[in-house]
Amino acid sequence: MPLNELAVAERVVGEREVRRALEKKTLKKLFVALDSDASVIEGLAESAETMGVEVERVDSKLKLGRACAIDRSAAVAGLLRRT
């Protein structure tokens, strides 16, 4: 899993931010942590796949948070389309 993709400025972290990006159709790729609450990630993953957004699963929330350069764990994160 190349989480180094998240080392860019065009990213969002957290369920609320990812949902907003999905609604605005600006999300290019979704990352979900497998140890997250299933109700959170299943709905987002389904919505993303329906909209044609690539979904990548990550082992843990801690790894995802670190890949996003934040000091806490993250259940979901996403890459934004460059405009």
Sequence and secondary structure as in RCSB ss.txt:
>XXXX:A:sequence
MPLNELAVAERVVGEREVRRALEKKTLKKLFVALDSDASVIEGLAESAETMGVEVERVDSKLKLGRACAIDRSAA
VAGLLRRT
>XXXX:A:secstr
  GGGG SSSEEESHHHHHHHHHTT EEEEEEETTS HHHHHHHHHHHHHTT EEEEES HHHHHHHTT SS  S
EEEEE   
